[in-house]
Amino acid sequence: MLVALILLAVVLGSVAFNFLSPWTFLELGSNWALIDFTVLVTFVICGVAFVILGVYMAWWVYKYKYVPGRLSEYEPENPKLEARLTIVTTIGVVVMLAPGLVAWDQYVRVPPDATELEVNSEQWKWSYRLPGEDGIFGHAHNKYITFENPMGIMEGDPYAEDDIIITSQTVKIPIDRKVKVLLRSKDVLHDFWVPEIRAKMDSVPGMVTYFWFQPTLLGEFDILCAELCGRGHHTMRGEMHVVSLDEYETWLDAQVTWAEMKAGAIPLSPEAMQGRSVAESNGCFACHSLDGTRMVGPTWTNLWGSTVQMDDGTSLVVDEAYVRESIAEPGAKIREGYSSEMTPYEFSDEDIASVIDFLKSQIQEEEQVEQPESVE
């Protein structure tokens, strides 16, 4: 009797835990509602089977408990029972598999208007590549991988020169844009997984796997490795930011191409990219150039740390205090040769710090800049 009650308690406790548990699916952030439906169908069928079998086991344990003097009947086969179980099991398996097969067919049937994103995996980090202006990836293969060429891009391929290289663990995706994800592995089996996107796929050494999705929810989502890939598996994390098209294009402009990386350029840090976004959204680049060109206001190239002349004959070094004052009170100190046309802005401390990070990123070698100027 006790064993039967324990079995029944396990069944009832499991059902209660399912409905009362705080752990549920994260909010769906892509077009893959069909995957959620597939999981739900599987969960319901398996749950119903678990409850039926659990209750039957409790009943059988109670009904056929040991009674002194009672003998059991030997019945090695029961064709009717076996036929019923086979039919019911087959129906259950078919019902579970059917939505999954439909989902898989759609999962790998990439729309022709999808943009491409290559994800490179290695112990224990992610890196990314996007096609450049020509829209075509340059050829890449693991046999070309070196310390200087971690993605294995083939030298001499003209399509590779404008490929955009992202070594940061953060990648941005524009909302409502279809994306085809191409997966390559440098070493062992990994699995690229973004829980909110409901998308995951093995990254297999020696081959290119793929899937596609369309993000529908703005936000910052964890990228995880869903395959045990070594002792650092738990640290293999990244972030996918689903953003507006404007923010995506600003971020993309801050990345470097394969040609620029070979020439020694490095991509902006996340903080500097945020600073560029703040400056762009507030119209700073309408008056200040990033290439040394003189505009309404002086260029931002080589501004940070430079010594500039004021219209009152004094000079000062461009530092954080000067930048903060120039943003809040642009007329307090006027650069020699410029007028006070800038309007005051109210930036948060975080935004000002990110703008300063961006200014620091604009320091270049003197020979790369024509007549460098500074900003207010």
Secondary structure as a PSIPRED ss2 file (coil, helix, strand):
# PSIPRED VFORMAT (PSIPRED V4.0)

   1 M C   1.000  0.000  0.000
   2 L H   0.000  1.000  0.000
   3 V H   0.000  1.000  0.000
   4 A H   0.000  1.000  0.000
   5 L H   0.000  1.000  0.000
   6 I H   0.000  1.000  0.000
   7 L H   0.000  1.000  0.000
   8 L H   0.000  1.000  0.000
   9 A H   0.000  1.000  0.000
  10 V H   0.000  1.000  0.000
  11 V H   0.000  1.000  0.000
  12 L H   0.000  1.000  0.000
  13 G H   0.000  1.000  0.000
  14 S H   0.000  1.000  0.000
  15 V H   0.000  1.000  0.000
  16 A H   0.000  1.000  0.000
  17 F H   0.000  1.000  0.000
  18 N H   0.000  1.000  0.000
  19 F H   0.000  1.000  0.000
  20 L H   0.000  1.000  0.000
  21 S C   1.000  0.000  0.000
  22 P C   1.000  0.000  0.000
  23 W C   1.000  0.000  0.000
  24 T C   1.000  0.000  0.000
  25 F C   1.000  0.000  0.000
  26 L C   1.000  0.000  0.000
  27 E C   1.000  0.000  0.000
  28 L C   1.000  0.000  0.000
  29 G C   1.000  0.000  0.000
  30 S E   0.000  0.000  1.000
  31 N C   1.000  0.000  0.000
  32 W C   1.000  0.000  0.000
  33 A H   0.000  1.000  0.000
  34 L H   0.000  1.000  0.000
  35 I H   0.000  1.000  0.000
  36 D H   0.000  1.000  0.000
  37 F H   0.000  1.000  0.000
  38 T H   0.000  1.000  0.000
  39 V H   0.000  1.000  0.000
  40 L H   0.000  1.000  0.000
  41 V H   0.000  1.000  0.000
  42 T H   0.000  1.000  0.000
  43 F H   0.000  1.000  0.000
  44 V H   0.000  1.000  0.000
  45 I H   0.000  1.000  0.000
  46 C H   0.000  1.000  0.000
  47 G H   0.000  1.000  0.000
  48 V H   0.000  1.000  0.000
  49 A H   0.000  1.000  0.000
  50 F H   0.000  1.000  0.000
  51 V H   0.000  1.000  0.000
  52 I H   0.000  1.000  0.000
  53 L H   0.000  1.000  0.000
  54 G H   0.000  1.000  0.000
  55 V H   0.000  1.000  0.000
  56 Y H   0.000  1.000  0.000
  57 M H   0.000  1.000  0.000
  58 A H   0.000  1.000  0.000
  59 W H   0.000  1.000  0.000
  60 W H   0.000  1.000  0.000
  61 V H   0.000  1.000  0.000
  62 Y H   0.000  1.000  0.000
  63 K H   0.000  1.000  0.000
  64 Y C   1.000  0.000  0.000
  65 K C   1.000  0.000  0.000
  66 Y C   1.000  0.000  0.000
  67 V C   1.000  0.000  0.000
  68 P C   1.000  0.000  0.000
  69 G C   1.000  0.000  0.000
  70 R C   1.000  0.000  0.000
  71 L C   1.000  0.000  0.000
  72 S C   1.000  0.000  0.000
  73 E C   1.000  0.000  0.000
  74 Y C   1.000  0.000  0.000
  75 E C   1.000  0.000  0.000
  76 P C   1.000  0.000  0.000
  77 E C   1.000  0.000  0.000
  78 N C   1.000  0.000  0.000
  79 P H   0.000  1.000  0.000
  80 K H   0.000  1.000  0.000
  81 L H   0.000  1.000  0.000
  82 E H   0.000  1.000  0.000
  83 A H   0.000  1.000  0.000
  84 R H   0.000  1.000  0.000
  85 L H   0.000  1.000  0.000
  86 T H   0.000  1.000  0.000
  87 I H   0.000  1.000  0.000
  88 V H   0.000  1.000  0.000
  89 T H   0.000  1.000  0.000
  90 T H   0.000  1.000  0.000
  91 I H   0.000  1.000  0.000
  92 G H   0.000  1.000  0.000
  93 V H   0.000  1.000  0.000
  94 V H   0.000  1.000  0.000
  95 V H   0.000  1.000  0.000
  96 M H   0.000  1.000  0.000
  97 L H   0.000  1.000  0.000
  98 A H   0.000  1.000  0.000
  99 P H   0.000  1.000  0.000
 100 G H   0.000  1.000  0.000
 101 L H   0.000  1.000  0.000
 102 V H   0.000  1.000  0.000
 103 A H   0.000  1.000  0.000
 104 W H   0.000  1.000  0.000
 105 D H   0.000  1.000  0.000
 106 Q H   0.000  1.000  0.000
 107 Y H   0.000  1.000  0.000
 108 V H   0.000  1.000  0.000
 109 R C   1.000  0.000  0.000
 110 V C   1.000  0.000  0.000
 111 P C   1.000  0.000  0.000
 112 P C   1.000  0.000  0.000
 113 D C   1.000  0.000  0.000
 114 A C   1.000  0.000  0.000
 115 T E   0.000  0.000  1.000
 116 E E   0.000  0.000  1.000
 117 L E   0.000  0.000  1.000
 118 E E   0.000  0.000  1.000
 119 V E   0.000  0.000  1.000
 120 N E   0.000  0.000  1.000
 121 S E   0.000  0.000  1.000
 122 E E   0.000  0.000  1.000
 123 Q C   1.000  0.000  0.000
 124 W C   1.000  0.000  0.000
 125 K E   0.000  0.000  1.000
 126 W E   0.000  0.000  1.000
 127 S E   0.000  0.000  1.000
 128 Y E   0.000  0.000  1.000
 129 R E   0.000  0.000  1.000
 130 L E   0.000  0.000  1.000
 131 P C   1.000  0.000  0.000
 132 G C   1.000  0.000  0.000
 133 E C   1.000  0.000  0.000
 134 D C   1.000  0.000  0.000
 135 G C   1.000  0.000  0.000
 136 I C   1.000  0.000  0.000
 137 F C   1.000  0.000  0.000
 138 G C   1.000  0.000  0.000
 139 H C   1.000  0.000  0.000
 140 A E   0.000  0.000  1.000
 141 H C   1.000  0.000  0.000
 142 N H   0.000  1.000  0.000
 143 K H   0.000  1.000  0.000
 144 Y H   0.000  1.000  0.000
 145 I C   1.000  0.000  0.000
 146 T C   1.000  0.000  0.000
 147 F C   1.000  0.000  0.000
 148 E C   1.000  0.000  0.000
 149 N C   1.000  0.000  0.000
 150 P C   1.000  0.000  0.000
 151 M C   1.000  0.000  0.000
 152 G C   1.000  0.000  0.000
 153 I E   0.000  0.000  1.000
 154 M C   1.000  0.000  0.000
 155 E C   1.000  0.000  0.000
 156 G C   1.000  0.000  0.000
 157 D C   1.000  0.000  0.000
 158 P C   1.000  0.000  0.000
 159 Y C   1.000  0.000  0.000
 160 A C   1.000  0.000  0.000
 161 E C   1.000  0.000  0.000
 162 D C   1.000  0.000  0.000
 163 D C   1.000  0.000  0.000
 164 I E   0.000  0.000  1.000
 165 I E   0.000  0.000  1.000
 166 I E   0.000  0.000  1.000
 167 T C   1.000  0.000  0.000
 168 S C   1.000  0.000  0.000
 169 Q C   1.000  0.000  0.000
 170 T E   0.000  0.000  1.000
 171 V E   0.000  0.000  1.000
 172 K E   0.000  0.000  1.000
 173 I E   0.000  0.000  1.000
 174 P E   0.000  0.000  1.000
 175 I C   1.000  0.000  0.000
 176 D C   1.000  0.000  0.000
 177 R C   1.000  0.000  0.000
 178 K C   1.000  0.000  0.000
 179 V E   0.000  0.000  1.000
 180 K E   0.000  0.000  1.000
 181 V E   0.000  0.000  1.000
 182 L E   0.000  0.000  1.000
 183 L E   0.000  0.000  1.000
 184 R E   0.000  0.000  1.000
 185 S E   0.000  0.000  1.000
 186 K C   1.000  0.000  0.000
 187 D C   1.000  0.000  0.000
 188 V C   1.000  0.000  0.000
 189 L C   1.000  0.000  0.000
 190 H E   0.000  0.000  1.000
 191 D E   0.000  0.000  1.000
 192 F E   0.000  0.000  1.000
 193 W E   0.000  0.000  1.000
 194 V E   0.000  0.000  1.000
 195 P H   0.000  1.000  0.000
 196 E H   0.000  1.000  0.000
 197 I H   0.000  1.000  0.000
 198 R C   1.000  0.000  0.000
 199 A E   0.000  0.000  1.000
 200 K E   0.000  0.000  1.000
 201 M E   0.000  0.000  1.000
 202 D E   0.000  0.000  1.000
 203 S E   0.000  0.000  1.000
 204 V C   1.000  0.000  0.000
 205 P E   0.000  0.000  1.000
 206 G C   1.000  0.000  0.000
 207 M C   1.000  0.000  0.000
 208 V C   1.000  0.000  0.000
 209 T E   0.000  0.000  1.000
 210 Y E   0.000  0.000  1.000
 211 F E   0.000  0.000  1.000
 212 W E   0.000  0.000  1.000
 213 F E   0.000  0.000  1.000
 214 Q C   1.000  0.000  0.000
 215 P E   0.000  0.000  1.000
 216 T C   1.000  0.000  0.000
 217 L C   1.000  0.000  0.000
 218 L C   1.000  0.000  0.000
 219 G E   0.000  0.000  1.000
 220 E E   0.000  0.000  1.000
 221 F E   0.000  0.000  1.000
 222 D E   0.000  0.000  1.000
 223 I E   0.000  0.000  1.000
 224 L E   0.000  0.000  1.000
 225 C E   0.000  0.000  1.000
 226 A C   1.000  0.000  0.000
 227 E C   1.000  0.000  0.000
 228 L C   1.000  0.000  0.000
 229 C C   1.000  0.000  0.000
 230 G C   1.000  0.000  0.000
 231 R C   1.000  0.000  0.000
 232 G C   1.000  0.000  0.000
 233 H H   0.000  1.000  0.000
 234 H H   0.000  1.000  0.000
 235 T H   0.000  1.000  0.000
 236 M C   1.000  0.000  0.000
 237 R E   0.000  0.000  1.000
 238 G E   0.000  0.000  1.000
 239 E E   0.000  0.000  1.000
 240 M E   0.000  0.000  1.000
 241 H E   0.000  0.000  1.000
 242 V E   0.000  0.000  1.000
 243 V E   0.000  0.000  1.000
 244 S C   1.000  0.000  0.000
 245 L H   0.000  1.000  0.000
 246 D H   0.000  1.000  0.000
 247 E H   0.000  1.000  0.000
 248 Y H   0.000  1.000  0.000
 249 E H   0.000  1.000  0.000
 250 T H   0.000  1.000  0.000
 251 W H   0.000  1.000  0.000
 252 L H   0.000  1.000  0.000
 253 D H   0.000  1.000  0.000
 254 A C   1.000  0.000  0.000
 255 Q C   1.000  0.000  0.000
 256 V E   0.000  0.000  1.000
 257 T E   0.000  0.000  1.000
 258 W H   0.000  1.000  0.000
 259 A H   0.000  1.000  0.000
 260 E H   0.000  1.000  0.000
 261 M H   0.000  1.000  0.000
 262 K H   0.000  1.000  0.000
 263 A C   1.000  0.000  0.000
 264 G C   1.000  0.000  0.000
 265 A C   1.000  0.000  0.000
 266 I C   1.000  0.000  0.000
 267 P C   1.000  0.000  0.000
 268 L C   1.000  0.000  0.000
 269 S C   1.000  0.000  0.000
 270 P H   0.000  1.000  0.000
 271 E H   0.000  1.000  0.000
 272 A H   0.000  1.000  0.000
 273 M H   0.000  1.000  0.000
 274 Q H   0.000  1.000  0.000
 275 G H   0.000  1.000  0.000
 276 R H   0.000  1.000  0.000
 277 S H   0.000  1.000  0.000
 278 V H   0.000  1.000  0.000
 279 A H   0.000  1.000  0.000
 280 E H   0.000  1.000  0.000
 281 S H   0.000  1.000  0.000
 282 N C   1.000  0.000  0.000
 283 G C   1.000  0.000  0.000
 284 C H   0.000  1.000  0.000
 285 F H   0.000  1.000  0.000
 286 A H   0.000  1.000  0.000
 287 C C   1.000  0.000  0.000
 288 H C   1.000  0.000  0.000
 289 S C   1.000  0.000  0.000
 290 L C   1.000  0.000  0.000
 291 D C   1.000  0.000  0.000
 292 G C   1.000  0.000  0.000
 293 T C   1.000  0.000  0.000
 294 R C   1.000  0.000  0.000
 295 M C   1.000  0.000  0.000
 296 V C   1.000  0.000  0.000
 297 G C   1.000  0.000  0.000
 298 P C   1.000  0.000  0.000
 299 T C   1.000  0.000  0.000
 300 W C   1.000  0.000  0.000
 301 T C   1.000  0.000  0.000
 302 N C   1.000  0.000  0.000
 303 L C   1.000  0.000  0.000
 304 W C   1.000  0.000  0.000
 305 G C   1.000  0.000  0.000
 306 S C   1.000  0.000  0.000
 307 T E   0.000  0.000  1.000
 308 V E   0.000  0.000  1.000
 309 Q E   0.000  0.000  1.000
 310 M E   0.000  0.000  1.000
 311 D C   1.000  0.000  0.000
 312 D C   1.000  0.000  0.000
 313 G C   1.000  0.000  0.000
 314 T C   1.000  0.000  0.000
 315 S E   0.000  0.000  1.000
 316 L E   0.000  0.000  1.000
 317 V E   0.000  0.000  1.000
 318 V C   1.000  0.000  0.000
 319 D C   1.000  0.000  0.000
 320 E H   0.000  1.000  0.000
 321 A H   0.000  1.000  0.000
 322 Y H   0.000  1.000  0.000
 323 V H   0.000  1.000  0.000
 324 R H   0.000  1.000  0.000
 325 E H   0.000  1.000  0.000
 326 S H   0.000  1.000  0.000
 327 I H   0.000  1.000  0.000
 328 A H   0.000  1.000  0.000
 329 E C   1.000  0.000  0.000
 330 P C   1.000  0.000  0.000
 331 G C   1.000  0.000  0.000
 332 A C   1.000  0.000  0.000
 333 K C   1.000  0.000  0.000
 334 I C   1.000  0.000  0.000
 335 R E   0.000  0.000  1.000
 336 E C   1.000  0.000  0.000
 337 G C   1.000  0.000  0.000
 338 Y C   1.000  0.000  0.000
 339 S C   1.000  0.000  0.000
 340 S C   1.000  0.000  0.000
 341 E C   1.000  0.000  0.000
 342 M C   1.000  0.000  0.000
 343 T C   1.000  0.000  0.000
 344 P C   1.000  0.000  0.000
 345 Y C   1.000  0.000  0.000
 346 E C   1.000  0.000  0.000
 347 F C   1.000  0.000  0.000
 348 S C   1.000  0.000  0.000
 349 D H   0.000  1.000  0.000
 350 E H   0.000  1.000  0.000
 351 D H   0.000  1.000  0.000
 352 I H   0.000  1.000  0.000
 353 A H   0.000  1.000  0.000
 354 S H   0.000  1.000  0.000
 355 V H   0.000  1.000  0.000
 356 I H   0.000  1.000  0.000
 357 D H   0.000  1.000  0.000
 358 F H   0.000  1.000  0.000
 359 L H   0.000  1.000  0.000
 360 K H   0.000  1.000  0.000
 361 S H   0.000  1.000  0.000
 362 Q C   1.000  0.000  0.000
 363 I C   1.000  0.000  0.000
 364 Q C   1.000  0.000  0.000
 365 E C   1.000  0.000  0.000
 366 E H   0.000  1.000  0.000
 367 E H   0.000  1.000  0.000
 368 Q H   0.000  1.000  0.000
 369 V C   1.000  0.000  0.000
 370 E C   1.000  0.000  0.000
 371 Q C   1.000  0.000  0.000
 372 P C   1.000  0.000  0.000
 373 E C   1.000  0.000  0.000
 374 S C   1.000  0.000  0.000
 375 V C   1.000  0.000  0.000
 376 E C   1.000  0.000  0.000
